[in-house]
Amino acid sequence: MNVKVILGTGLVATALAVGSIGVSTAQSTPIQGNYQQRQLRGERRSAGNLIVERRHLENVIDQLQRDRHDYGGHRVEAIATLVQARSQLDAAIEYDRAHPNQ
């Protein structure tokens, strides 16, 4: 697979994951009625997105670690950045578990 595609996929996954974190924390005001139920489903969906994107990051990291080329050190730097992003997603998932419906 092309390195640009792999790196692009990782960056998209990271951007989506970071965007998901912002969306899930922005909806903290309780709302009455059916809208509240839809909002809670949205929060669960957002938390599910964190887990899905973490899996995507894990796959990208694995692919980059198996690549034989170094690309002037950029591959190693990209892996380190993706590992940091994975840690941030782990923290977000843990926070979500500790603070349901927030």
N, CA, C and O atoms as a printed pandas DataFrame, in Angstrom:
     atom_number atom_name residue_name chain_id  residue_number  x_coord  y_coord  z_coord
0              1         N          MET        A               1    0.854   -1.183    0.000
1              2        CA          MET        A               1    0.000    0.000    0.000
2              3         C          MET        A               1    0.894    1.240    0.000
3              4         O          MET        A               1    1.951    1.241    0.632
4              5         N          ASN        A               2    0.496    2.249   -0.675
5              6        CA          ASN        A               2    1.243    3.484   -0.795
6              7         C          ASN        A               2    1.363    4.172    0.564
7              8         O          ASN        A               2    0.383    4.262    1.303
8              9         N          VAL        A               3    2.562    4.657    0.894
9             10        CA          VAL        A               3    2.795    5.315    2.184
10            11         C          VAL        A               3    1.938    6.564    2.328
11            12         O          VAL        A               3    1.442    6.850    3.417
12            13         N          LYS        A               4    1.757    7.311    1.241
13            14        CA          LYS        A               4    0.926    8.512    1.313
14            15         C          LYS        A               4   -0.504    8.158    1.693
15            16         O          LYS        A               4   -1.150    8.880    2.452
16            17         N          VAL        A               5   -0.992    7.043    1.163
17            18        CA          VAL        A               5   -2.351    6.596    1.495
18            19         C          VAL        A               5   -2.417    6.190    2.956
19            20         O          VAL        A               5   -3.369    6.537    3.656
20            21         N          ILE        A               6   -1.404    5.451    3.425
21            22        CA          ILE        A               6   -1.385    5.012    4.822
22            23         C          ILE        A               6   -1.314    6.217    5.747
23            24         O          ILE        A               6   -2.088    6.312    6.701
24            25         N          LEU        A               7   -0.399    7.135    5.478
25            26        CA          LEU        A               7   -0.277    8.316    6.325
26            27         C          LEU        A               7   -1.534    9.162    6.245
27            28         O          LEU        A               7   -1.989    9.693    7.258
28            29         N          GLY        A               8   -2.101    9.295    5.056
29            30        CA          GLY        A               8   -3.336   10.057    4.904
30            31         C          GLY        A               8   -4.465    9.427    5.701
31            32         O          GLY        A               8   -5.248   10.128    6.341
32            33         N          THR        A               9   -4.548    8.106    5.662
33            34        CA          THR        A               9   -5.571    7.396    6.431
34            35         C          THR        A               9   -5.380    7.648    7.914
35            36         O          THR        A               9   -6.348    7.896    8.633
36            37         N          GLY        A              10   -4.145    7.588    8.375
37            38        CA          GLY        A              10   -3.872    7.837    9.792
38            39         C          GLY        A              10   -4.226    9.251   10.202
39            40         O          GLY        A              10   -4.793    9.468   11.273
40            41         N          LEU        A              11   -3.900   10.199    9.369
41            42        CA          LEU        A              11   -4.218   11.589    9.687
42            43         C          LEU        A              11   -5.718   11.821    9.683
43            44         O          LEU        A              11   -6.234   12.553   10.527
44            45         N          VAL        A              12   -6.431   11.200    8.732
45            46        CA          VAL        A              12   -7.891   11.321    8.703
46            47         C          VAL        A              12   -8.485   10.687    9.947
47            48         O          VAL        A              12   -9.385   11.253   10.567
48            49         N          ALA        A              13   -7.985    9.515   10.316
49            50        CA          ALA        A              13   -8.491    8.838   11.517
50            51         C          ALA        A              13   -8.235    9.682   12.748
51            52         O          ALA        A              13   -9.096    9.786   13.622
52            53         N          THR        A              14   -7.058   10.287   12.825
53            54        CA          THR        A              14   -6.744   11.146   13.962
54            55         C          THR        A              14   -7.660   12.356   13.993
55            56         O          THR        A              14   -8.176   12.721   15.049
56            57         N          ALA        A              15   -7.865   12.981   12.837
57            58        CA          ALA        A              15   -8.743   14.150   12.784
58            59         C          ALA        A              15  -10.166   13.784   13.164
59            60         O          ALA        A              15  -10.828   14.530   13.886
60            61         N          LEU        A              16  -10.642   12.646   12.687
61            62        CA          LEU        A              16  -11.989   12.205   13.032
62            63         C          LEU        A              16  -12.098   11.917   14.520
63            64         O          LEU        A              16  -13.097   12.249   15.158
64            65         N          ALA        A              17  -11.069   11.303   15.060
65            66        CA          ALA        A              17  -11.103   10.981   16.483
66            67         C          ALA        A              17  -11.112   12.246   17.326
67            68         O          ALA        A              17  -11.884   12.356   18.278
68            69         N          VAL        A              18  -10.267   13.189   16.983
69            70        CA          VAL        A              18  -10.234   14.449   17.724
70            71         C          VAL        A              18  -11.559   15.180   17.569
71            72         O          VAL        A              18  -12.063   15.757   18.532
72            73         N          GLY        A              19  -12.126   15.165   16.372
73            74        CA          GLY        A              19  -13.426   15.791   16.150
74            75         C          GLY        A              19  -14.514   15.113   16.955
75            76         O          GLY        A              19  -15.415   15.781   17.461
76            77         N          SER        A              20  -14.445   13.790   17.083
77            78        CA          SER        A              20  -15.436   13.061   17.878
78            79         C          SER        A              20  -15.365   13.435   19.341
79            80         O          SER        A              20  -16.392   13.503   20.016
80            81         N          ILE        A              21  -14.150   13.682   19.845
81            82        CA          ILE        A              21  -13.986   14.076   21.238
82            83         C          ILE        A              21  -14.678   15.402   21.474
83            84         O          ILE        A              21  -15.397   15.560   22.460
84            85         N          GLY        A              22  -14.470   16.358   20.583
85            86        CA          GLY        A              22  -15.102   17.671   20.729
86            87         C          GLY        A              22  -16.609   17.602   20.661
87            88         O          GLY        A              22  -17.291   18.315   21.397
88            89         N          VAL        A              23  -17.147   16.760   19.796
89            90        CA          VAL        A              23  -18.601   16.644   19.649
90            91         C          VAL        A              23  -19.207   16.035   20.902
91            92         O          VAL        A              23  -20.240   16.508   21.375
92            93         N          SER        A              24  -18.591   15.001   21.446
93            94        CA          SER        A              24  -19.188   14.324   22.589
94            95         C          SER        A              24  -19.172   15.196   23.836
95            96         O          SER        A              24  -20.076   15.082   24.664
96            97         N          THR        A              25  -18.178   16.063   23.998
97            98        CA          THR        A              25  -18.126   16.894   25.190
98            99         C          THR        A              25  -18.976   18.148   25.039
99           100         O          THR        A              25  -19.320   18.779   26.038
100          101         N          ALA        A              26  -19.321   18.518   23.814
101          102        CA          ALA        A              26  -20.080   19.741   23.603
102          103         C          ALA        A              26  -21.546   19.578   23.976
103          104         O          ALA        A              26  -22.217   20.580   24.222
104          105         N          GLN        A              27  -22.066   18.367   24.030
105          106        CA          GLN        A              27  -23.479   18.134   24.300
106          107         C          GLN        A              27  -23.676   17.745   25.760
107          108         O          GLN        A              27  -23.920   16.574   26.050
108          109         N          SER        A              28  -23.577   18.681   26.670
109          110        CA          SER        A              28  -23.686   18.341   28.075
110          111         C          SER        A              28  -24.950   18.887   28.725
111          112         O          SER        A              28  -25.206   18.574   29.888
112          113         N          THR        A              29  -25.756   19.694   28.025
113          114        CA          THR        A              29  -26.962   20.279   28.591
114          115         C          THR        A              29  -28.105   19.280   28.507
115          116         O          THR        A              29  -28.430   18.814   27.415
116          117         N          PRO        A              30  -28.737   18.931   29.662
117          118        CA          PRO        A              30  -29.866   18.006   29.600
118          119         C          PRO        A              30  -31.056   18.640   28.898
119          120         O          PRO        A              30  -31.331   19.826   29.083
120          121         N          ILE        A              31  -31.768   17.848   28.086
121          122        CA          ILE        A              31  -32.908   18.323   27.313
122          123         C          ILE        A              31  -34.059   17.363   27.555
123          124         O          ILE        A              31  -33.836   16.162   27.711
124          125         N          GLN        A              32  -35.287   17.870   27.589
125          126        CA          GLN        A              32  -36.470   17.076   27.896
126          127         C          GLN        A              32  -36.991   16.340   26.668
127          128         O          GLN        A              32  -36.717   16.736   25.535
128          129         N          GLY        A              33  -37.750   15.257   26.903
129          130        CA          GLY        A              33  -38.523   14.603   25.856
130          131         C          GLY        A              33  -37.726   13.703   24.942
131          132         O          GLY        A              33  -36.628   13.257   25.273
132          133         N          ASN        A              34  -38.314   13.442   23.767
133          134        CA          ASN        A              34  -37.708   12.550   22.786
134          135         C          ASN        A              34  -36.359   13.045   22.310
135          136         O          ASN        A              34  -35.483   12.247   21.977
136          137         N          TYR        A              35  -36.184   14.358   22.274
137          138        CA          TYR        A              35  -34.902   14.903   21.827
138          139         C          TYR        A              35  -33.779   14.433   22.742
139          140         O          TYR        A              35  -32.669   14.156   22.288
140          141         N          GLN        A              36  -34.080   14.345   24.041
141          142        CA          GLN        A              36  -33.075   13.881   24.996
142          143         C          GLN        A              36  -32.662   12.445   24.678
143          144         O          GLN        A              36  -31.478   12.114   24.736
144          145         N          GLN        A              37  -33.620   11.600   24.346
145          146        CA          GLN        A              37  -33.292   10.224   23.999
146          147         C          GLN        A              37  -32.422   10.162   22.747
147          148         O          GLN        A              37  -31.465    9.390   22.690
148          149         N          ARG        A              38  -32.756   10.982   21.738
149          150        CA          ARG        A              38  -31.939   11.020   20.517
150          151         C          ARG        A              38  -30.535   11.513   20.847
151          152         O          ARG        A              38  -29.551   11.012   20.303
152          153         N          GLN        A              39  -30.446   12.501   21.745
153          154        CA          GLN        A              39  -29.136   13.051   22.108
154          155         C          GLN        A              39  -28.286   11.972   22.781
155          156         O          GLN        A              39  -27.097   11.860   22.482
156          157         N          LEU        A              40  -28.864   11.181   23.678
157          158        CA          LEU        A              40  -28.112   10.132   24.348
158          159         C          LEU        A              40  -27.640    9.084   23.357
159          160         O          LEU        A              40  -26.518    8.587   23.463
160          161         N          ARG        A              41  -28.496    8.739   22.382
161          162        CA          ARG        A              41  -28.054    7.810   21.341
162          163         C          ARG        A              41  -26.868    8.397   20.589
163          164         O          ARG        A              41  -25.931    7.679   20.237
164          165         N          GLY        A              42  -26.911    9.703   20.343
165          166        CA          GLY        A              42  -25.806   10.361   19.660
166          167         C          GLY        A              42  -24.523   10.309   20.467
167          168         O          GLY        A              42  -23.439   10.143   19.906
168          169         N          GLU        A              43  -24.638   10.450   21.787
169          170        CA          GLU        A              43  -23.449   10.377   22.639
170          171         C          GLU        A              43  -22.859    8.978   22.604
171          172         O          GLU        A              43  -21.640    8.821   22.526
172          173         N          ARG        A              44  -23.710    7.961   22.662
173          174        CA          ARG        A              44  -23.214    6.589   22.587
174          175         C          ARG        A              44  -22.569    6.325   21.226
175          176         O          ARG        A              44  -21.545    5.648   21.134
176          177         N          ARG        A              45  -23.178    6.865   20.177
177          178        CA          ARG        A              45  -22.605    6.705   18.844
178          179         C          ARG        A              45  -21.239    7.386   18.792
179          180         O          ARG        A              45  -20.297    6.855   18.203
180          181         N          SER        A              46  -21.138    8.548   19.401
181          182        CA          SER        A              46  -19.871    9.265   19.409
182          183         C          SER        A              46  -18.808    8.466   20.155
183          184         O          SER        A              46  -17.668    8.373   19.700
184          185         N          ALA        A              47  -19.176    7.887   21.301
185          186        CA          ALA        A              47  -18.233    7.058   22.052
186          187         C          ALA        A              47  -17.841    5.835   21.228
187          188         O          ALA        A              47  -16.684    5.414   21.243
188          189         N          GLY        A              48  -18.803    5.268   20.512
189          190        CA          GLY        A              48  -18.495    4.145   19.633
190          191         C          GLY        A              48  -17.523    4.538   18.539
191          192         O          GLY        A              48  -16.674    3.741   18.138
192          193         N          ASN        A              49  -17.645    5.774   18.052
193          194        CA          ASN        A              49  -16.721    6.264   17.035
194          195         C          ASN        A              49  -15.296    6.300   17.570
195          196         O          ASN        A              49  -14.351    6.002   16.839
196          197         N          LEU        A              50  -15.136    6.660   18.832
197          198        CA          LEU        A              50  -13.802    6.673   19.433
198          199         C          LEU        A              50  -13.172    5.288   19.356
199          200         O          LEU        A              50  -11.995    5.147   19.022
200          201         N          ILE        A              51  -13.959    4.279   19.664
201          202        CA          ILE        A              51  -13.452    2.904   19.657
202          203         C          ILE        A              51  -13.115    2.468   18.238
203          204         O          ILE        A              51  -12.079    1.844   18.007
204          205         N          VAL        A              52  -13.984    2.793   17.292
205          206        CA          VAL        A              52  -13.734    2.438   15.886
206          207         C          VAL        A              52  -12.473    3.132   15.376
207          208         O          VAL        A              52  -11.638    2.503   14.725
208          209         N          GLU        A              53  -12.336    4.406   15.663
209          210        CA          GLU        A              53  -11.161    5.143   15.180
210          211         C          GLU        A              53   -9.885    4.671   15.862
211          212         O          GLU        A              53   -8.812    4.715   15.260
212          213         N          ARG        A              54   -9.985    4.218   17.113
213          214        CA          ARG        A              54   -8.814    3.673   17.793
214          215         C          ARG        A              54   -8.354    2.407   17.070
215          216         O          ARG        A              54   -7.156    2.190   16.890
216          217         N          ARG        A              55   -9.306    1.578   16.658
217          218        CA          ARG        A              55   -8.957    0.369   15.903
218          219         C          ARG        A              55   -8.293    0.730   14.575
219          220         O          ARG        A              55   -7.332    0.084   14.156
220          221         N          HIS        A              56   -8.812    1.767   13.917
221          222        CA          HIS        A              56   -8.191    2.216   12.663
222          223         C          HIS        A              56   -6.751    2.649   12.911
223          224         O          HIS        A              56   -5.847    2.289   12.157
224          225         N          LEU        A              57   -6.546    3.421   13.971
225          226        CA          LEU        A              57   -5.178    3.853   14.294
226          227         C          LEU        A              57   -4.279    2.650   14.549
227          228         O          LEU        A              57   -3.137    2.615   14.090
228          229         N          GLU        A              58   -4.788    1.677   15.271
229          230        CA          GLU        A              58   -4.003    0.477   15.564
230          231         C          GLU        A              58   -3.584   -0.211   14.274
231          232         O          GLU        A              58   -2.441   -0.652   14.149
232          233         N          ASN        A              59   -4.496   -0.308   13.313
233          234        CA          ASN        A              59   -4.172   -0.933   12.021
234          235         C          ASN        A              59   -3.128   -0.133   11.256
235          236         O          ASN        A              59   -2.216   -0.710   10.664
236          237         N          VAL        A              60   -3.251    1.179   11.262
237          238        CA          VAL        A              60   -2.285    2.026   10.554
238          239         C          VAL        A              60   -0.908    1.903   11.198
239          240         O          VAL        A              60    0.100    1.790   10.500
240          241         N          ILE        A              61   -0.868    1.925   12.528
241          242        CA          ILE        A              61    0.411    1.774   13.237
242          243         C          ILE        A              61    1.052    0.438   12.870
243          244         O          ILE        A              61    2.245    0.381   12.574
244          245         N          ASP        A              62    0.263   -0.638   12.887
245          246        CA          ASP        A              62    0.791   -1.959   12.536
246          247         C          ASP        A              62    1.350   -1.980   11.117
247          248         O          ASP        A              62    2.430   -2.524   10.881
248          249         N          GLN        A              63    0.623   -1.394   10.176
249          250        CA          GLN        A              63    1.090   -1.374    8.785
250          251         C          GLN        A              63    2.395   -0.603    8.651
251          252         O          GLN        A              63    3.316   -1.042    7.961
252          253         N          LEU        A              64    2.471    0.542    9.310
253          254        CA          LEU        A              64    3.692    1.347    9.227
254          255         C          LEU        A              64    4.869    0.648    9.899
255          256         O          LEU        A              64    6.001    0.763    9.428
256          257         N          GLN        A              65    4.626   -0.065   10.978
257          258        CA          GLN        A              65    5.709   -0.769   11.660
258          259         C          GLN        A              65    6.259   -1.909   10.807
259          260         O          GLN        A              65    7.425   -2.274   10.954
260          261         N          ARG        A              66    5.449   -2.475    9.923
261          262        CA          ARG        A              66    5.899   -3.560    9.048
262          263         C          ARG        A              66    6.541   -3.058    7.756
263          264         O          ARG        A              66    7.141   -3.839    7.018
264          265         N          ASP        A              67    6.420   -1.773    7.483
265          266        CA          ASP        A              67    6.998   -1.219    6.260
266          267         C          ASP        A              67    8.522   -1.291    6.335
267          268         O          ASP        A              67    9.103   -1.019    7.386
268          269         N          ARG        A              68    9.164   -1.653    5.240
269          270        CA          ARG        A              68   10.619   -1.811    5.217
270          271         C          ARG        A              68   11.359   -0.491    4.994
271          272         O          ARG        A              68   12.550   -0.395    5.293
272          273         N          HIS        A              69   10.681    0.507    4.483
273          274        CA          HIS        A              69   11.338    1.776    4.170
274          275         C          HIS        A              69   11.248    2.732    5.354
275          276         O          HIS        A              69   10.291    2.702    6.128
276          277         N          ASP        A              70   12.274    3.585    5.478
277          278        CA          ASP        A              70   12.319    4.547    6.584
278          279         C          ASP        A              70   11.795    5.914    6.166
279          280         O          ASP        A              70   11.284    6.663    6.999
280          281         N          TYR        A              71   11.916    6.243    4.892
281          282        CA          TYR        A              71   11.459    7.523    4.349
282          283         C          TYR        A              71   12.082    8.706    5.085
283          284         O          TYR        A              71   11.399    9.664    5.450
284          285         N          GLY        A              72   13.376    8.614    5.290
285          286        CA          GLY        A              72   14.106    9.723    5.904
286          287         C          GLY        A              72   13.696    9.992    7.353
287          288         O          GLY        A              72   13.793   11.128    7.819
288          289         N          GLY        A              73   13.248    8.980    8.057
289          290        CA          GLY        A              73   12.830    9.131    9.451
290          291         C          GLY        A              73   11.375    9.530    9.627
291          292         O          GLY        A              73   10.865    9.555   10.747
292          293         N          HIS        A              74   10.712    9.840    8.537
293          294        CA          HIS        A              74    9.308   10.289    8.629
294          295         C          HIS        A              74    8.364    9.158    9.060
295          296         O          HIS        A              74    7.376    9.402    9.752
296          297         N          ARG        A              75    8.667    7.939    8.655
297          298        CA          ARG        A              75    7.823    6.817    9.061
298          299         C          ARG        A              75    7.854    6.642   10.569
299          300         O          ARG        A              75    6.810    6.466   11.196
300          301         N          VAL        A              76    9.032    6.690   11.150
301          302        CA          VAL        A              76    9.184    6.535   12.602
302          303         C          VAL        A              76    8.486    7.681   13.329
303          304         O          VAL        A              76    7.818    7.465   14.341
304          305         N          GLU        A              77    8.640    8.885   12.817
305          306        CA          GLU        A              77    7.978   10.043   13.433
306          307         C          GLU        A              77    6.450    9.919   13.321
307          308         O          GLU        A              77    5.728   10.257   14.259
308          309         N          ALA        A              78    5.970    9.438   12.186
309          310        CA          ALA        A              78    4.528    9.247   12.010
310          311         C          ALA        A              78    4.002    8.192   12.984
311          312         O          ALA        A              78    2.929    8.361   13.563
312          313         N          ILE        A              79    4.748    7.116   13.164
313          314        CA          ILE        A              79    4.339    6.077   14.114
314          315         C          ILE        A              79    4.257    6.660   15.518
315          316         O          ILE        A              79    3.290    6.407   16.236
316          317         N          ALA        A              80    5.254    7.431   15.916
317          318        CA          ALA        A              80    5.254    8.035   17.255
318          319         C          ALA        A              80    4.050    8.952   17.444
319          320         O          ALA        A              80    3.420    8.949   18.502
320          321         N          THR        A              81    3.735    9.734   16.418
321          322        CA          THR        A              81    2.585   10.637   16.496
322          323         C          THR        A              81    1.280    9.851   16.587
323          324         O          THR        A              81    0.387   10.214   17.352
324          325         N          LEU        A              82    1.170    8.788   15.816
325          326        CA          LEU        A              82   -0.037    7.954   15.858
326          327         C          LEU        A              82   -0.178    7.234   17.194
327          328         O          LEU        A              82   -1.293    7.040   17.679
328          329         N          VAL        A              83    0.941    6.838   17.790
329          330        CA          VAL        A              83    0.897    6.211   19.121
330          331         C          VAL        A              83    0.388    7.216   20.151
331          332         O          VAL        A              83   -0.384    6.861   21.042
332          333         N          GLN        A              84    0.822    8.478   20.026
333          334        CA          GLN        A              84    0.307    9.527   20.921
334          335         C          GLN        A              84   -1.190    9.734   20.706
335          336         O          GLN        A              84   -1.940    9.904   21.667
336          337         N          ALA        A              85   -1.620    9.720   19.461
337          338        CA          ALA        A              85   -3.049    9.867   19.163
338          339         C          ALA        A              85   -3.832    8.702   19.752
339          340         O          ALA        A              85   -4.922    8.896   20.290
340          341         N          ARG        A              86   -3.292    7.502   19.656
341          342        CA          ARG        A              86   -3.948    6.330   20.246
342          343         C          ARG        A              86   -4.070    6.490   21.758
343          344         O          ARG        A              86   -5.097    6.135   22.335
344          345         N          SER        A              87   -3.048    7.014   22.396
345          346        CA          SER        A              87   -3.095    7.253   23.849
346          347         C          SER        A              87   -4.177    8.271   24.198
347          348         O          SER        A              87   -4.870    8.124   25.205
348          349         N          GLN        A              88   -4.321    9.294   23.374
349          350        CA          GLN        A              88   -5.359   10.290   23.605
350          351         C          GLN        A              88   -6.749    9.670   23.455
351          352         O          GLN        A              88   -7.655    9.977   24.229
352          353         N          LEU        A              89   -6.911    8.804   22.468
353          354        CA          LEU        A              89   -8.188    8.119   22.304
354          355         C          LEU        A              89   -8.466    7.190   23.486
355          356         O          LEU        A              89   -9.601    7.103   23.954
356          357         N          ASP        A              90   -7.435    6.499   23.967
357          358        CA          ASP        A              90   -7.607    5.653   25.152
358          359         C          ASP        A              90   -8.079    6.491   26.339
359          360         O          ASP        A              90   -8.976    6.081   27.076
360          361         N          ALA        A              91   -7.477    7.660   26.520
361          362        CA          ALA        A              91   -7.875    8.547   27.618
362          363         C          ALA        A              91   -9.313    9.033   27.436
363          364         O          ALA        A              91  -10.069    9.115   28.405
364          365         N          ALA        A              92   -9.687    9.353   26.207
365          366        CA          ALA        A              92  -11.055    9.812   25.929
366          367         C          ALA        A              92  -12.061    8.699   26.185
367          368         O          ALA        A              92  -13.127    8.947   26.747
368          369         N          ILE        A              93  -11.734    7.478   25.780
369          370        CA          ILE        A              93  -12.621    6.336   26.016
370          371         C          ILE        A              93  -12.763    6.086   27.512
371          372         O          ILE        A              93  -13.868    5.850   28.000
372          373         N          GLU        A              94  -11.667    6.135   28.231
373          374        CA          GLU        A              94  -11.708    5.940   29.682
374          375         C          GLU        A              94  -12.522    7.040   30.361
375          376         O          GLU        A              94  -13.303    6.764   31.272
376          377         N          TYR        A              95  -12.340    8.281   29.919
377          378        CA          TYR        A              95  -13.115    9.398   30.467
378          379         C          TYR        A              95  -14.602    9.175   30.215
379          380         O          TYR        A              95  -15.429    9.391   31.100
380          381         N          ASP        A              96  -14.933    8.741   29.000
381          382        CA          ASP        A              96  -16.330    8.515   28.661
382          383         C          ASP        A              96  -16.938    7.428   29.538
383          384         O          ASP        A              96  -18.091    7.540   29.954
384          385         N          ARG        A              97  -16.180    6.387   29.819
385          386        CA          ARG        A              97  -16.670    5.314   30.689
386          387         C          ARG        A              97  -16.867    5.802   32.114
387          388         O          ARG        A              97  -17.813    5.391   32.786
388          389         N          ALA        A              98  -15.981    6.677   32.582
389          390        CA          ALA        A              98  -16.072    7.185   33.947
390          391         C          ALA        A              98  -17.127    8.266   34.096
391          392         O          ALA        A              98  -17.601    8.504   35.207
392          393         N          HIS        A              99  -17.514    8.934   33.001
393          394        CA          HIS        A              99  -18.479   10.042   33.027
394          395         C          HIS        A              99  -19.574    9.790   31.994
395          396         O          HIS        A              99  -19.627   10.485   30.978
396          397         N          PRO        A             100  -20.452    8.807   32.232
397          398        CA          PRO        A             100  -21.493    8.518   31.245
398          399         C          PRO        A             100  -22.449    9.695   31.074
399          400         O          PRO        A             100  -22.732   10.433   32.018
400          401         N          ASN        A             101  -22.937    9.850   29.846
401          402        CA          ASN        A             101  -23.937   10.887   29.501
402          403         C          ASN        A             101  -23.422   12.305   29.720
403          404         O          ASN        A             101  -24.206   13.210   30.005
404          405         N          GLN        A             102  -22.138   12.504   29.591
405          406        CA          GLN        A             102  -21.598   13.879   29.686
406          407         C          GLN        A             102  -20.920   14.255   28.398
407          408         O          GLN        A             102  -20.403   15.365   28.273
